[in-house]
Amino acid sequence: MTETNPLNEQLGTTDITWNLGDLFSGPKDPAIDVDITWCETEAVSIRRQYYQKMETLHPVDFLDLVTRIEALDCKISKLATYSFLNFTTQMANAEAGALDQRIREVDSKCGTETVFFELEWNMLTDEKADFFLADSLLAKYKHYLLALRKHRPHQLSEAEEKILLEKEVSGRRSWTTLFNKVLSSYKFGENQRTEEEVLTDLYSESRDTRKTAADELTEGLKANSHILTHIFNTLAADKMVTDKLRHHSSWVSSMNLDNELQDDTVATLVDAVTSRYDIVQRYYRVKKDILGVDMLEDFDRYAPLPSLPSTKIGWDPCKDIVLSSFAAFSPDMAEIAADFFNKNWIHAPIGQGKRGGAFAHPCVPDVHPYVLVNYTGNLRDVSTVAHELGHGIHQVLASAKGHFNSNTPLPLAETASVFAELLVFNSQLNLLQNKDERRAFICQKLESIFATVFRQTAMNRFEELMHNGRRTQGELSCDQLSEYWLSTQRAMFGDSVLLREDYGIWWSYIPHFLSTPGYVYSYAFGELLVLALYGIYKKEGEAFVKKYLDLLAAGGSLSPYTLMQPFGIDLDQSEFWQGGLDVIEQLLIEVE
């Protein structure tokens, strides 16, 4: 278990830990071995019954094959969810790590048996595939099967796919586990604090405290730079090899394919955001004047403005704020969120050995999602709780579509979380009458939006330099990666914030670059889409609520383009993305 921390007592989060009993009663639950045996046996049975026979199957038999593949994947996902969640709060626990590794190996073993399914499905002629897709028996799986066939140009032979699956046991997930172990166990600064505690101090009112936190983070990252640089290079090279084997046209094409987005759609989004970096620069010039400093430095970016409430928000008040904000929009939404608080589906305390950051894990449809946060009691943390519960609500609603169809592409998954954040922001803003408090609160929201839209897009630009640099130059030095980071961050801030050379190392604590390369643009996608959706909500009122909940309940059963049609949104139009950016500028004008 994580070590106790006095802040947890102060905020009332000491006992806000998740109960994983809905998955398994504990790491030694006999049901784990029973499920592992079933998965391994079922995988062999599926292969024995259906290998190289898809061409001759009747739709009834094909439906049986698909449903068995789904049930197997669901059972493995349940095992993997438990082992991951059990490990993520105690990353120095060798037994928890061993169980997580064991489940990964089971996943790989079963995958090598059933990899034939996707390969043979994609090798069918269009005529034969259409024969299956036209049958009403398979209507439930039509989108899932069509999405698989989009990977057709990039799949390898069965032998090659098996090798990749076998090597995955010691591949990306093992390297990201090492990364998480390094940062979760490292103690920063002379007070030997966690990464999360140090990052929290970047939001302190005291400039000296912020600078100390930035320096301690930098010092810790530099102390581990030889390991972190090696991890980043290894996984960039791993992706380079895989993309080459699969004939992907660019470093981000595989992510776009998984997100069911065209490369041009993503390029349009990125171009729109980078064209409006002036919004960021204008804001920080205003912030410099408000704070009364000669120059904002990198450790000043998140400095709270005067009049912004700085009192720590306990866990119970946070719960009330979030649930009341959700209820004002939709009582159904609030009711689902209340289950997370009341049924121990959240892990909130900070502690040594616990993974930093926050996430919502969808688990499997017949259980429920779980949420992890590192709650330190500031306004930003309240937004984070709302953000992750937005994911959780989405995952609960989508679970009715079944295991395969509930898996939502990342950009639309971020839509639900960002919309939840916006509901909480607007309900809190409506309570503020004092002009200075309102301005400070809007500034805090603008900074959150900047982190979601502009910073994530700048990080996407860093990723592009990193992956293309690894492909053209070979192994990248820590200094080269730091130069990529500084150049892309400086493009966003311009001369409005002084980014010290020390800030260059901060690329090395971002987990998304390793676990899900290309992912970060999804945040910008979700934020700008939410701003558009919220505008529609203000016009339509109650009629919008049902459409929005239907969108969440659809999960991944339709493409993002199709899901946006009821709202009249065209994702390929630059004007659409510029519209979202205009909303951000209007908030800035109110501050200016």
MARZA-975347 format. One line per field, with one value per residue (C-alpha): residue number from 1; residue in three letters; x, y, z. Coordinates in Angstrom, 2 decimals, padded with zeros to 5 digits. Layout:
<recs>
seq: NUM  ... $
type: ALA  ... $
px: X  ... $
py: Y  ... $
pz: Z  ... $
</recs>
This chain:
<recs>
seq: 1  2  3  4  5  6  7  8  9  10  11  12  13  14  15  16  17  18  19  20  21  22  23  24  25  26  27  28  29  30  31  32  33  34  35  36  37  38  39  40  41  42  43  44  45  46  47  48  49  50  51  52  53  54  55  56  57  58  59  60  61  62  63  64  65  66  67  68  69  70  71  72  73  74  75  76  77  78  79  80  81  82  83  84  85  86  87  88  89  90  91  92  93  94  95  96  97  98  99  100  101  102  103  104  105  106  107  108  109  110  111  112  113  114  115  116  117  118  119  120  121  122  123  124  125  126  127  128  129  130  131  132  133  134  135  136  137  138  139  140  141  142  143  144  145  146  147  148  149  150  151  152  153  154  155  156  157  158  159  160  161  162  163  164  165  166  167  168  169  170  171  172  173  174  175  176  177  178  179  180  181  182  183  184  185  186  187  188  189  190  191  192  193  194  195  196  197  198  199  200  201  202  203  204  205  206  207  208  209  210  211  212  213  214  215  216  217  218  219  220  221  222  223  224  225  226  227  228  229  230  231  232  233  234  235  236  237  238  239  240  241  242  243  244  245  246  247  248  249  250  251  252  253  254  255  256  257  258  259  260  261  262  263  264  265  266  267  268  269  270  271  272  273  274  275  276  277  278  279  280  281  282  283  284  285  286  287  288  289  290  291  292  293  294  295  296  297  298  299  300  301  302  303  304  305  306  307  308  309  310  311  312  313  314  315  316  317  318  319  320  321  322  323  324  325  326  327  328  329  330  331  332  333  334  335  336  337  338  339  340  341  342  343  344  345  346  347  348  349  350  351  352  353  354  355  356  357  358  359  360  361  362  363  364  365  366  367  368  369  370  371  372  373  374  375  376  377  378  379  380  381  382  383  384  385  386  387  388  389  390  391  392  393  394  395  396  397  398  399  400  401  402  403  404  405  406  407  408  409  410  411  412  413  414  415  416  417  418  419  420  421  422  423  424  425  426  427  428  429  430  431  432  433  434  435  436  437  438  439  440  441  442  443  444  445  446  447  448  449  450  451  452  453  454  455  456  457  458  459  460  461  462  463  464  465  466  467  468  469  470  471  472  473  474  475  476  477  478  479  480  481  482  483  484  485  486  487  488  489  490  491  492  493  494  495  496  497  498  499  500  501  502  503  504  505  506  507  508  509  510  511  512  513  514  515  516  517  518  519  520  521  522  523  524  525  526  527  528  529  530  531  532  533  534  535  536  537  538  539  540  541  542  543  544  545  546  547  548  549  550  551  552  553  554  555  556  557  558  559  560  561  562  563  564  565  566  567  568  569  570  571  572  573  574  575  576  577  578  579  580  581  582  583  584  585  586  587  588  589  590  591  592 $
type: MET  THR  GLU  THR  ASN  PRO  LEU  ASN  GLU  GLN  LEU  GLY  THR  THR  ASP  ILE  THR  TRP  ASN  LEU  GLY  ASP  LEU  PHE  SER  GLY  PRO  LYS  ASP  PRO  ALA  ILE  ASP  VAL  ASP  ILE  THR  TRP  CYS  GLU  THR  GLU  ALA  VAL  SER  ILE  ARG  ARG  GLN  TYR  TYR  GLN  LYS  MET  GLU  THR  LEU  HIS  PRO  VAL  ASP  PHE  LEU  ASP  LEU  VAL  THR  ARG  ILE  GLU  ALA  LEU  ASP  CYS  LYS  ILE  SER  LYS  LEU  ALA  THR  TYR  SER  PHE  LEU  ASN  PHE  THR  THR  GLN  MET  ALA  ASN  ALA  GLU  ALA  GLY  ALA  LEU  ASP  GLN  ARG  ILE  ARG  GLU  VAL  ASP  SER  LYS  CYS  GLY  THR  GLU  THR  VAL  PHE  PHE  GLU  LEU  GLU  TRP  ASN  MET  LEU  THR  ASP  GLU  LYS  ALA  ASP  PHE  PHE  LEU  ALA  ASP  SER  LEU  LEU  ALA  LYS  TYR  LYS  HIS  TYR  LEU  LEU  ALA  LEU  ARG  LYS  HIS  ARG  PRO  HIS  GLN  LEU  SER  GLU  ALA  GLU  GLU  LYS  ILE  LEU  LEU  GLU  LYS  GLU  VAL  SER  GLY  ARG  ARG  SER  TRP  THR  THR  LEU  PHE  ASN  LYS  VAL  LEU  SER  SER  TYR  LYS  PHE  GLY  GLU  ASN  GLN  ARG  THR  GLU  GLU  GLU  VAL  LEU  THR  ASP  LEU  TYR  SER  GLU  SER  ARG  ASP  THR  ARG  LYS  THR  ALA  ALA  ASP  GLU  LEU  THR  GLU  GLY  LEU  LYS  ALA  ASN  SER  HIS  ILE  LEU  THR  HIS  ILE  PHE  ASN  THR  LEU  ALA  ALA  ASP  LYS  MET  VAL  THR  ASP  LYS  LEU  ARG  HIS  HIS  SER  SER  TRP  VAL  SER  SER  MET  ASN  LEU  ASP  ASN  GLU  LEU  GLN  ASP  ASP  THR  VAL  ALA  THR  LEU  VAL  ASP  ALA  VAL  THR  SER  ARG  TYR  ASP  ILE  VAL  GLN  ARG  TYR  TYR  ARG  VAL  LYS  LYS  ASP  ILE  LEU  GLY  VAL  ASP  MET  LEU  GLU  ASP  PHE  ASP  ARG  TYR  ALA  PRO  LEU  PRO  SER  LEU  PRO  SER  THR  LYS  ILE  GLY  TRP  ASP  PRO  CYS  LYS  ASP  ILE  VAL  LEU  SER  SER  PHE  ALA  ALA  PHE  SER  PRO  ASP  MET  ALA  GLU  ILE  ALA  ALA  ASP  PHE  PHE  ASN  LYS  ASN  TRP  ILE  HIS  ALA  PRO  ILE  GLY  GLN  GLY  LYS  ARG  GLY  GLY  ALA  PHE  ALA  HIS  PRO  CYS  VAL  PRO  ASP  VAL  HIS  PRO  TYR  VAL  LEU  VAL  ASN  TYR  THR  GLY  ASN  LEU  ARG  ASP  VAL  SER  THR  VAL  ALA  HIS  GLU  LEU  GLY  HIS  GLY  ILE  HIS  GLN  VAL  LEU  ALA  SER  ALA  LYS  GLY  HIS  PHE  ASN  SER  ASN  THR  PRO  LEU  PRO  LEU  ALA  GLU  THR  ALA  SER  VAL  PHE  ALA  GLU  LEU  LEU  VAL  PHE  ASN  SER  GLN  LEU  ASN  LEU  LEU  GLN  ASN  LYS  ASP  GLU  ARG  ARG  ALA  PHE  ILE  CYS  GLN  LYS  LEU  GLU  SER  ILE  PHE  ALA  THR  VAL  PHE  ARG  GLN  THR  ALA  MET  ASN  ARG  PHE  GLU  GLU  LEU  MET  HIS  ASN  GLY  ARG  ARG  THR  GLN  GLY  GLU  LEU  SER  CYS  ASP  GLN  LEU  SER  GLU  TYR  TRP  LEU  SER  THR  GLN  ARG  ALA  MET  PHE  GLY  ASP  SER  VAL  LEU  LEU  ARG  GLU  ASP  TYR  GLY  ILE  TRP  TRP  SER  TYR  ILE  PRO  HIS  PHE  LEU  SER  THR  PRO  GLY  TYR  VAL  TYR  SER  TYR  ALA  PHE  GLY  GLU  LEU  LEU  VAL  LEU  ALA  LEU  TYR  GLY  ILE  TYR  LYS  LYS  GLU  GLY  GLU  ALA  PHE  VAL  LYS  LYS  TYR  LEU  ASP  LEU  LEU  ALA  ALA  GLY  GLY  SER  LEU  SER  PRO  TYR  THR  LEU  MET  GLN  PRO  PHE  GLY  ILE  ASP  LEU  ASP  GLN  SER  GLU  PHE  TRP  GLN  GLY  GLY  LEU  ASP  VAL  ILE  GLU  GLN  LEU  LEU  ILE  GLU  VAL  GLU $
px: 000.00  001.07  002.65  000.40  000.73  -000.47  -002.25  -004.53  -005.70  -006.30  -008.38  -010.23  -008.88  -007.03  -009.82  -010.88  -009.37  -010.94  -012.40  -011.20  -013.38  -015.81  -012.97  -011.22  -011.08  -007.30  -004.06  -004.34  -008.02  -008.35  -010.67  -007.63  -006.09  -009.47  -009.93  -006.37  -006.89  -010.21  -008.64  -005.75  -008.04  -010.62  -007.98  -006.69  -010.26  -011.18  -008.12  -008.73  -012.35  -012.03  -008.45  -008.39  -012.15  -013.55  -014.04  -016.52  -018.46  -022.19  -023.16  -024.42  -021.01  -019.22  -021.33  -020.31  -016.66  -016.94  -018.83  -016.29  -013.41  -015.17  -015.83  -012.19  -010.95  -013.35  -012.12  -008.47  -009.33  -010.85  -007.67  -005.50  -007.60  -007.22  -003.48  -002.90  -005.03  -003.58  -000.06  -000.55  -000.99  002.00  004.57  007.42  005.58  007.35  004.42  001.99  004.44  004.89  001.13  000.81  003.61  002.03  -001.27  000.55  002.11  -001.29  -002.63  000.26  -000.14  -003.86  -003.26  -000.90  -003.62  -006.38  -004.46  -005.69  -009.17  -008.29  -005.85  -008.31  -011.15  -009.03  -007.91  -011.50  -012.53  -014.78  -017.58  -017.28  -016.89  -019.99  -021.87  -021.25  -021.80  -025.14  -026.53  -028.76  -027.19  -023.98  -025.52  -024.23  -020.64  -020.79  -018.84  -016.28  -015.66  -015.49  -012.97  -010.79  -010.68  -009.23  -006.07  -005.95  -003.14  -000.97  -001.28  001.56  001.65  000.40  003.94  005.08  002.05  002.72  006.32  005.22  002.70  005.25  007.77  005.18  005.67  009.10  008.14  006.41  004.44  007.52  009.45  006.59  006.40  010.10  009.45  006.60  008.69  011.56  009.40  006.99  009.82  012.12  012.12  012.61  014.52  015.86  012.41  012.26  008.84  006.82  006.59  002.94  003.80  006.51  004.25  001.55  003.96  004.12  000.67  001.84  001.30  004.96  007.35  010.22  008.18  007.39  011.03  012.18  009.64  010.74  014.40  013.71  011.80  014.59  017.23  015.35  014.76  018.42  019.50  017.50  018.13  020.34  017.51  014.70  016.57  017.24  013.57  012.40  014.91  014.08  010.35  010.80  012.93  010.36  007.65  009.89  010.40  006.72  005.57  008.04  006.86  003.23  003.84  002.37  002.95  003.93  004.73  001.16  -000.80  -001.27  -002.79  -005.07  -006.20  -006.99  -008.86  -010.82  -009.69  -008.18  -004.65  -006.01  -008.53  -005.77  -003.52  -006.36  -006.79  -003.07  -002.70  -005.68  -004.30  -000.72  -002.02  -003.51  -000.54  -001.01  -003.88  -001.45  001.09  -001.49  -002.75  000.64  001.47  -001.69  -000.78  002.69  001.10  -001.41  001.35  003.53  006.73  009.24  009.22  007.25  009.52  008.62  007.91  005.41  003.08  000.64  001.03  -002.41  -003.69  -004.61  -008.24  -008.24  -009.42  -006.43  -008.09  -007.68  -010.89  -011.62  -012.82  -016.46  -016.80  -015.19  -017.78  -020.62  -019.30  -018.95  -022.26  -024.32  -022.76  -023.56  -027.10  -027.87  -027.15  -028.54  -029.74  -028.90  -025.32  -025.05  -026.54  -023.89  -021.11  -022.41  -021.77  -018.04  -017.99  -020.36  -019.21  -015.43  -014.60  -012.06  -008.50  -007.70  -004.86  -001.31  001.56  004.98  004.83  001.56  001.56  001.28  -001.43  -004.99  -006.99  -010.30  -010.08  -013.10  -012.60  -015.19  -018.93  -020.12  -018.23  -017.70  -014.90  -012.42  -010.89  -007.46  -006.53  -003.78  -005.93  -004.13  -007.15  -006.69  -009.16  -007.27  -007.79  -011.55  -011.46  -009.39  -011.96  -014.71  -012.57  -012.01  -015.64  -016.64  -014.66  -016.25  -019.80  -019.02  -017.67  -020.71  -023.15  -021.21  -020.95  -024.45  -023.01  -020.86  -017.13  -016.03  -018.47  -017.94  -014.31  -014.49  -011.80  -009.55  -010.61  -014.29  -013.36  -011.71  -014.89  -016.84  -014.17  -013.66  -017.42  -017.66  -014.92  -016.76  -019.99  -018.14  -016.39  -019.58  -021.51  -018.69  -018.35  -022.05  -021.57  -018.88  -020.09  -016.83  -015.22  -011.65  -012.60  -014.41  -011.41  -009.03  -011.34  -011.65  -007.86  -007.55  -009.93  -008.07  -004.85  -006.58  -007.79  -004.31  -002.91  -005.48  -005.45  -002.21  000.23  -000.93  -000.60  002.90  003.65  002.36  004.91  007.62  006.60  006.82  010.37  011.33  010.00  011.21  014.56  014.96  014.20  016.62  019.42  019.47  019.84  018.91  020.84  019.19  020.34  018.75  015.42  015.60  016.18  013.10  011.10  012.28  011.78  008.18  007.31  008.94  006.93  003.79  004.87  006.88  008.45  005.61  007.31  011.04  011.74  015.06  017.44  016.69  013.08  014.37  014.46  010.74  009.80  011.07  008.22  005.32  003.97  001.71  004.72  005.63  002.38  000.31  002.46  000.51  -002.25  -001.91  -003.74  -006.86  -007.03  -007.11  -009.67  -011.88  -011.59  -012.44  -015.25  -016.66  -016.64  -018.71  -021.06  -021.51  -022.48  -025.14  -026.34  -026.80  -029.01  -030.99  -031.28  -032.96  -033.18  -029.38  -029.05  -030.59  -028.48  -025.36  -026.13  -026.94  -023.51  -021.85  -023.99  -022.97  -019.40  -017.34  -020.21  -019.98  -017.20  -016.49  -017.68  -021.05  -021.49  -021.11  -023.81  -026.74  -024.94  -024.24  -020.47  -017.98  -014.60  -012.78  -013.60  -010.91  -013.70  -015.13  -011.88  -011.40  -014.85  -013.70  -010.56  -012.73  -014.60  -011.25  -010.35  -013.64  -012.71  -009.32  -010.95  -013.04  -009.80  -008.03 $
py: 000.00  003.63  005.39  007.72  011.49  014.23  016.00  012.98  013.36  017.09  016.58  013.48  011.20  008.65  006.10  007.06  003.94  001.70  -001.70  -004.06  -006.84  -006.47  -007.83  -010.29  -010.61  -010.25  -011.17  -014.76  -015.18  -018.72  -017.24  -015.61  -019.00  -020.35  -017.47  -017.78  -021.48  -020.77  -018.08  -020.28  -023.25  -021.17  -019.53  -022.96  -024.20  -021.21  -021.74  -025.47  -024.96  -021.98  -021.61  -021.27  -021.89  -018.36  -018.40  -021.29  -020.20  -019.59  -016.26  -018.19  -019.80  -016.51  -014.87  -017.64  -017.00  -013.22  -013.57  -016.11  -013.82  -010.96  -013.05  -014.16  -010.59  -009.45  -012.09  -011.20  -007.49  -008.19  -009.96  -007.19  -004.47  -006.06  -006.65  -003.10  -001.36  -003.50  -002.59  001.09  002.16  000.10  000.13  -000.89  -004.09  -006.97  -009.39  -006.89  -006.29  -010.02  -010.57  -007.75  -009.24  -012.70  -011.40  -009.67  -012.99  -014.69  -011.95  -012.48  -016.27  -016.10  -013.45  -015.69  -018.34  -016.01  -013.57  -015.54  -014.04  -010.48  -011.69  -014.04  -011.52  -008.92  -011.41  -012.07  -010.52  -007.47  -009.58  -012.22  -009.62  -007.80  -011.11  -011.35  -007.63  -007.66  -010.38  -009.04  -011.51  -009.52  -006.03  -005.52  -006.03  -004.26  -001.14  -003.18  -005.46  -002.57  -000.79  -003.92  -003.95  -000.44  -002.05  -004.40  -002.57  -002.64  -006.20  -008.73  -012.46  -014.67  -015.71  -012.08  -011.01  -013.83  -012.75  -009.18  -010.45  -012.73  -009.89  -007.50  -009.20  -007.58  -004.63  -001.27  -002.08  -003.39  -000.23  002.01  000.02  000.72  004.42  004.48  002.60  005.08  008.18  006.74  005.59  008.61  011.10  014.70  017.42  017.59  016.82  013.58  014.26  012.49  013.77  014.71  016.83  018.69  019.35  020.66  023.32  024.81  026.24  027.87  031.57  031.84  032.43  030.97  027.81  027.50  027.98  025.44  022.91  023.47  023.13  019.95  018.39  019.35  017.94  014.66  014.30  015.04  012.47  009.87  011.26  008.36  005.91  008.11  009.02  005.34  004.44  007.18  006.17  002.48  003.03  005.53  002.93  000.23  002.35  003.15  -000.55  -001.41  001.49  000.45  -003.17  -002.08  000.54  003.47  006.73  008.78  008.42  009.38  007.44  004.35  006.44  008.22  004.83  003.65  006.91  006.37  009.77  010.71  012.14  015.31  015.82  015.74  017.99  020.52  020.50  020.93  023.71  025.58  025.45  026.41  029.33  030.81  030.62  034.40  033.72  032.10  034.89  037.63  035.95  035.57  039.21  040.10  037.68  039.24  042.63  041.25  039.53  042.62  040.89  042.02  038.66  035.45  032.42  028.79  028.20  031.10  029.64  028.22  030.89  031.63  035.14  037.46  036.97  033.30  031.26  029.32  027.43  023.68  021.97  018.81  015.62  015.98  019.57  018.43  015.66  018.15  020.60  017.94  016.17  019.36  020.63  017.38  017.30  020.77  019.40  015.88  014.07  010.78  011.91  012.87  009.56  007.60  009.81  009.34  005.60  006.27  008.16  005.89  002.47  002.85  003.11  005.93  005.96  009.51  009.78  010.74  008.52  007.09  004.23  005.37  006.31  010.05  011.79  010.60  008.22  006.43  002.74  001.32  -002.21  -004.48  -003.96  -006.42  -004.70  -000.90  001.64  002.76  006.23  007.18  010.71  012.16  014.63  017.59  019.83  022.71  023.99  022.19  018.89  019.45  019.84  016.67  014.72  016.05  015.21  011.59  011.14  012.40  009.47  007.16  008.23  007.77  004.29  003.30  004.50  002.89  -000.47  -001.37  -001.67  -004.62  -005.09  -004.37  -001.55  000.26  001.03  004.71  006.31  008.54  011.97  011.31  009.82  013.13  014.96  013.46  014.34  017.91  018.53  017.42  019.90  022.71  021.97  022.30  025.49  027.24  026.29  027.62  030.81  031.56  031.70  034.40  038.01  039.79  041.12  040.29  036.78  036.16  037.36  035.17  032.18  032.70  032.98  029.66  028.09  029.66  028.12  024.74  025.17  026.20  023.05  020.98  022.68  024.54  022.68  019.27  020.43  021.74  018.33  016.77  018.92  017.63  014.06  014.67  016.01  013.13  010.35  011.86  012.67  009.09  007.84  010.12  010.65  007.47  007.46  010.87  012.44  013.91  017.35  016.84  015.79  018.80  021.09  019.62  020.28  023.86  024.77  023.54  025.07  028.41  028.50  028.48  031.00  033.34  036.08  036.06  033.47  032.93  029.22  028.50  025.92  023.74  023.47  021.54  018.24  018.31  016.16  013.21  012.92  012.79  009.18  009.54  009.82  006.25  004.40  005.85  007.66  010.31  010.43  014.00  015.76  013.99  016.50  019.46  017.65  017.02  020.55  022.37  019.93  020.50  024.26  023.80  021.32  023.59  026.42  024.16  023.26  026.93  027.32  024.07  023.53  020.31  018.95  018.84  016.75  013.64  013.95  014.31  011.28  009.30  010.30  008.90  005.76  005.05  004.37  003.20  001.69  004.40  006.55  010.02  011.56  009.76  010.52  014.25  014.38  014.97  018.11  019.42  019.29  018.71  017.69  018.38  022.08  024.41  026.89  024.47  024.30  028.06  028.51  026.73  028.86  031.98  030.95  030.77  034.21  035.62  034.42  036.08  039.35  039.33  039.07  041.70 $
pz: 000.00  -000.42  002.53  004.52  004.08  006.48  003.62  003.18  006.79  006.29  003.14  004.28  001.54  003.69  003.32  -000.22  -001.75  -004.32  -003.56  -006.28  -004.89  -007.79  -009.94  -007.60  -003.82  -003.79  -005.56  -004.34  -005.24  -006.73  -009.36  -010.99  -011.75  -012.85  -015.30  -016.60  -017.29  -019.00  -021.22  -022.27  -022.95  -024.82  -027.01  -028.10  -028.64  -030.83  -032.99  -033.30  -034.36  -036.70  -037.98  -041.79  -042.02  -042.10  -045.86  -045.57  -042.48  -042.36  -040.69  -037.63  -037.19  -037.87  -035.16  -032.77  -033.59  -033.04  -029.75  -028.45  -029.40  -027.60  -024.47  -024.37  -024.75  -022.05  -019.59  -020.27  -019.87  -016.47  -015.35  -016.79  -015.16  -011.75  -012.04  -013.32  -010.69  -007.92  -009.06  -009.84  -006.20  -004.95  -007.70  -005.40  -004.44  -006.19  -005.86  -007.40  -010.25  -010.81  -011.06  -013.60  -015.67  -015.45  -016.84  -019.69  -020.61  -020.53  -022.81  -025.23  -025.17  -025.93  -028.57  -030.51  -030.64  -031.84  -034.01  -037.00  -036.54  -037.56  -040.23  -041.91  -041.64  -043.42  -046.08  -047.14  -050.44  -050.20  -051.64  -048.92  -046.16  -047.43  -047.31  -043.58  -042.91  -044.70  -042.43  -039.65  -037.20  -037.30  -037.17  -033.62  -034.76  -038.13  -037.13  -035.21  -038.18  -040.64  -038.40  -038.38  -042.16  -042.18  -040.77  -043.76  -045.64  -042.51  -041.30  -041.61  -042.09  -039.28  -038.36  -038.18  -036.14  -033.70  -033.24  -032.47  -029.94  -028.27  -028.01  -026.58  -023.20  -023.03  -025.22  -024.78  -021.63  -019.84  -020.68  -019.57  -016.32  -015.77  -016.44  -013.89  -011.32  -011.68  -011.17  -008.58  -006.32  -006.73  -003.84  -004.95  -003.12  000.41  001.85  -000.17  -001.69  -004.37  -007.94  -007.32  -004.27  -006.17  -009.16  -006.83  -005.53  -009.03  -008.19  -004.94  -004.22  -003.22  -006.09  -004.07  -003.46  -007.17  -008.16  -005.58  -006.89  -010.49  -009.52  -007.52  -010.42  -012.82  -010.48  -010.12  -013.86  -014.59  -012.00  -013.91  -017.40  -018.50  -017.79  -019.11  -022.31  -022.96  -022.42  -024.80  -027.48  -027.14  -027.55  -030.38  -032.17  -031.40  -032.99  -035.96  -036.68  -036.26  -038.46  -041.14  -041.05  -041.24  -043.95  -042.05  -043.91  -040.86  -037.16  -036.17  -038.82  -036.65  -033.85  -036.31  -037.60  -034.07  -033.47  -036.71  -037.97  -041.31  -041.28  -042.92  -040.08  -037.48  -039.56  -039.87  -036.08  -035.37  -037.96  -036.51  -032.96  -033.82  -035.88  -032.69  -030.32  -030.09  -027.65  -025.22  -025.57  -025.05  -021.91  -020.28  -020.95  -019.04  -016.27  -015.96  -015.35  -012.85  -010.88  -011.07  -012.19  -014.80  -016.57  -016.16  -015.98  -016.60  -012.90  -012.92  -015.54  -012.98  -010.30  -008.81  -009.40  -006.55  -005.45  -006.51  -003.50  -002.18  000.67  000.46  -000.67  001.30  -000.35  000.77  -000.53  -003.79  -004.05  -003.46  -006.05  -008.74  -008.13  -007.91  -011.17  -012.94  -011.52  -012.87  -016.35  -015.96  -012.82  -014.55  -015.01  -011.32  -010.23  -012.13  -010.75  -007.20  -007.50  -007.88  -004.58  -002.68  -003.86  -003.51  -007.20  -006.62  -005.27  -004.11  -001.51  -002.44  -001.35  -002.13  -004.62  -006.19  -009.84  -010.46  -012.45  -012.90  -015.08  -015.49  -016.37  -018.24  -016.88  -018.58  -019.23  -016.60  -013.78  -013.75  -014.29  -011.64  -011.20  -009.84  -008.79  -006.58  -004.67  -003.09  -002.52  -004.98  -007.56  -010.29  -008.48  -008.33  -012.12  -012.39  -010.37  -012.67  -015.72  -014.71  -013.66  -017.10  -018.49  -015.93  -016.80  -020.48  -019.82  -017.74  -020.40  -023.26  -021.47  -022.66  -026.19  -025.15  -024.80  -028.37  -029.10  -025.81  -026.63  -027.63  -029.84  -027.72  -029.07  -028.31  -024.94  -024.06  -025.09  -022.19  -019.64  -020.80  -020.95  -017.31  -016.39  -018.15  -016.25  -012.94  -014.04  -015.12  -012.00  -009.80  -011.88  -011.46  -007.69  -007.89  -007.80  -006.98  -010.17  -009.16  -008.06  -011.35  -013.34  -011.35  -011.74  -015.50  -015.69  -013.88  -016.43  -019.34  -018.07  -017.86  -021.45  -022.55  -020.95  -022.84  -026.24  -026.79  -024.54  -025.75  -029.36  -028.62  -027.14  -030.36  -032.19  -029.81  -030.53  -034.26  -033.91  -031.61  -033.83  -037.08  -035.47  -034.24  -037.75  -039.57  -037.04  -034.97  -031.18  -029.75  -026.89  -023.83  -025.04  -028.45  -026.93  -024.62  -027.60  -029.33  -026.16  -025.74  -029.40  -029.47  -026.09  -027.03  -030.25  -028.09  -025.43  -027.69  -025.57  -023.01  -020.73  -020.23  -020.51  -018.81  -020.25  -017.19  -018.40  -021.41  -019.46  -018.66  -021.65  -019.66  -017.12  -019.62  -019.63  -022.70  -025.00  -024.03  -023.39  -026.26  -028.86  -030.74  -028.12  -026.89  -029.74  -028.49  -025.62  -027.99  -030.13  -027.10  -025.66  -028.89  -029.64  -026.15  -026.58  -029.72  -028.03  -025.03  -027.36  -028.86  -025.36  -024.46  -027.53  -027.33  -023.58  -022.47  -026.03  -026.14  -022.98  -024.51  -027.68  -025.56  -023.38  -026.54  -027.87  -024.75  -024.77  -028.39  -027.22  -030.17  -032.12  -034.81  -036.27  -034.83  -038.09  -037.86  -034.16  -034.83  -037.50  -035.08  -033.90  -037.41  -036.88  -039.73  -038.29  -041.55  -041.63  -040.32  -039.55  -036.99  -035.02  -035.37  -033.85  -030.69  -030.61  -030.92  -027.75  -025.94  -027.26  -025.94  -022.45  -022.90  -024.00  -020.82  -018.82  -020.93 $
</recs>
